């Protein structure tokens, strides 16, 4: 492994850490800085939104205002780097306290980032979340309270 590859992987790891900190601290300017101006972000596998960086950041800022706590852990980062482009697959684990829930909820899965090296460092041009599992989902709790007709 050469020095450039090591440097790229360290920078990409730092970018994913910044992403997690931005979401968990609800710092939407920092969140935007992780992405290119024309980025597309897709959280639809979790039943959430997909759209441009600014559309998603605005929706997150409104919806996360009601969420008291999230804590993203991003691990097992795999990078396929080709010059100034990279594809990254990373696992996530996210405990969170959702509104109206007495206990913590948890979800996990994969982040798939297409990255571009910019004059400001690596930035995500496309993020697709692949939500694999969810424990203590508000949707599951809501359906528990319903009775059959």
C-alpha positions as CSV (number, residue, x, y, z in Angstrom):
1,X,0.0,0.0,0.0
2,X,1.5,3.3,-1.0
3,X,1.5,6.6,0.9
4,X,-1.2,8.2,-1.3
5,X,-3.6,5.2,-0.7
6,X,-3.0,5.5,3.1
7,X,-3.6,9.2,3.0
8,X,-6.8,8.8,1.0
9,X,-8.2,6.2,3.3
10,X,-7.4,8.3,6.4
11,X,-9.1,11.4,4.8
12,X,-12.2,9.3,3.8
13,X,-12.4,7.9,7.3
14,X,-12.3,11.4,8.7
15,X,-15.0,12.5,6.3
16,X,-17.3,9.7,7.5
17,X,-16.5,10.7,11.1
18,X,-17.5,14.3,10.3
19,X,-20.8,13.0,8.7
20,X,-21.6,11.2,11.9
21,X,-20.8,14.1,14.2
22,X,-22.8,16.5,11.9
23,X,-25.9,14.4,12.1
24,X,-25.6,13.6,15.8
25,X,-25.0,17.3,16.8
26,X,-27.6,18.5,14.3
27,X,-25.0,20.8,12.7
28,X,-26.5,21.1,9.2
29,X,-23.8,23.4,7.8
30,X,-21.2,20.8,8.8
31,X,-23.5,18.1,7.2
32,X,-23.6,20.0,4.0
33,X,-19.8,20.3,4.0
34,X,-19.5,16.5,3.7
35,X,-21.1,16.6,0.3
36,X,-20.6,18.2,-3.1
37,X,-23.0,20.9,-4.1
38,X,-24.7,18.6,-6.5
39,X,-24.9,15.6,-4.2
40,X,-27.8,13.2,-4.1
41,X,-28.7,11.6,-0.8
42,X,-31.1,8.7,-0.5
43,X,-32.4,7.5,2.9
44,X,-35.5,5.9,1.4
45,X,-34.6,2.4,2.7
46,X,-35.3,3.7,6.2
47,X,-38.6,5.2,5.1
48,X,-37.2,8.6,4.9
49,X,-36.4,11.1,2.2
50,X,-34.2,11.2,-0.9
51,X,-33.1,14.3,-2.8
52,X,-30.5,17.0,-3.2
53,X,-28.0,17.8,-0.5
54,X,-29.9,21.0,0.4
55,X,-33.3,19.4,0.3
56,X,-32.3,16.6,2.5
57,X,-30.4,18.8,5.0
58,X,-33.5,21.1,5.3
59,X,-35.8,18.1,5.9
60,X,-33.4,16.6,8.4
61,X,-33.1,19.9,10.3
62,X,-36.8,19.9,10.8
63,X,-37.3,16.2,11.5
64,X,-34.3,15.9,13.8
65,X,-35.4,18.8,15.9
66,X,-37.8,16.4,17.7
67,X,-35.2,13.7,18.2
68,X,-33.5,14.1,21.5
69,X,-30.5,11.8,20.8
70,X,-28.8,9.9,18.0
71,X,-25.3,8.4,18.1
72,X,-23.9,7.0,14.8
73,X,-21.1,4.5,14.8
74,X,-19.5,4.0,11.4
75,X,-17.2,1.0,11.0
76,X,-15.8,-1.6,8.6
77,X,-15.0,1.1,6.0
78,X,-14.1,-0.4,2.6
79,X,-12.7,1.9,-0.1
80,X,-12.4,1.3,-3.8
81,X,-10.2,4.3,-4.9
82,X,-9.6,5.1,-8.6
83,X,-7.8,8.4,-9.0
84,X,-10.1,11.2,-7.9
85,X,-13.1,8.9,-7.4
86,X,-13.9,6.4,-4.7
87,X,-16.7,4.1,-3.8
88,X,-17.1,3.5,-0.1
89,X,-19.1,0.9,1.7
90,X,-19.3,1.3,5.5
91,X,-21.4,-0.3,8.2
92,X,-23.4,1.9,10.6
93,X,-25.0,1.3,13.9
94,X,-27.3,4.0,15.3
95,X,-28.9,4.0,18.7
96,X,-31.4,6.8,19.0
97,X,-34.1,8.2,21.3
98,X,-37.1,8.8,19.1
99,X,-40.1,11.1,20.1
100,X,-42.9,9.3,21.9
101,X,-40.8,6.2,22.6
102,X,-40.0,5.2,26.2
103,X,-37.0,3.0,25.2
104,X,-34.1,3.5,22.8
105,X,-34.5,2.4,19.2
106,X,-31.6,1.0,17.2
107,X,-30.9,0.5,13.5
108,X,-28.0,-0.6,11.4
109,X,-26.9,-1.2,7.8
110,X,-24.6,0.2,5.2
111,X,-23.7,3.5,3.8
112,X,-22.8,3.5,0.1
113,X,-20.9,6.7,-0.8
114,X,-19.6,7.7,-4.2
115,X,-16.8,10.2,-3.4
116,X,-15.0,12.8,-5.4
117,X,-11.6,14.4,-4.6
118,X,-12.1,18.2,-4.6
119,X,-9.8,21.1,-3.8
120,X,-11.2,20.9,-0.3
121,X,-10.6,17.1,0.1
122,X,-12.9,14.1,-0.4
123,X,-16.6,14.9,-0.6
124,X,-19.6,12.6,-1.1
125,X,-21.4,13.0,-4.4
126,X,-23.9,10.3,-3.7
127,X,-25.0,8.6,-0.5
128,X,-27.4,5.7,-0.4
129,X,-28.3,4.3,3.0
130,X,-29.1,0.6,3.0
131,X,-31.0,0.1,6.2
132,X,-30.8,-3.6,7.1
133,X,-32.5,-3.8,10.5
134,X,-34.5,-1.7,13.0
135,X,-35.3,-2.6,16.6
136,X,-38.0,-0.8,18.5
137,X,-39.4,1.0,15.5
138,X,-42.1,3.5,16.0
139,X,-44.0,1.9,13.1
140,X,-43.9,-1.5,14.8
141,X,-45.1,0.1,18.1
142,X,-48.0,1.8,16.3
143,X,-49.1,-1.4,14.6
144,X,-49.0,-3.3,18.0
145,X,-51.7,-1.0,19.3
146,X,-54.1,-1.8,16.5
147,X,-56.7,-4.5,16.7
148,X,-58.2,-6.5,13.9
149,X,-61.7,-5.5,12.8
